[in-house]
Amino acid sequence: MHRRREYARILWLLMALPCTLAVAGSVHKCVGPNGVASYQDVPCGRDMREATHWEAPSDPPPSNAAPPSAPVRERASARPARSPGSRVVRSEARPSECEAAKANRDRTLERVGLKRTFDLLSRLDEQVRNACRGR
């Protein structure tokens, strides 16, 4: 009877082992009739065209070590596309106010970390825009 329990435990552990292993899956890029692309783990439906598909690598297992702190990357300035013949009129900004607003935004985002909200980001960006425009 004791031996049966031991075999049952070993069998249970062997059956549970594949559940813990990360498995890579397929990714299908499907384009709908309206031109919108979607990514899914199943083949595209009849009304969608498959643009491409690939095997996705599995995620590495989590480690107990703390991740190294990543250096803060500077933001690339996003410029909206301009139509031909349009011109950009730049107002004189006071560099000290502009730089101070940017520094305040960076300090605030550093302090709140990943708990930032859309409202906070919008408010901080609006303050930078106003300061850099010279208002």
Order of alpha helices (4+ residues) and beta strands (2+ residues): alpha-beta-beta-beta-alpha-alpha
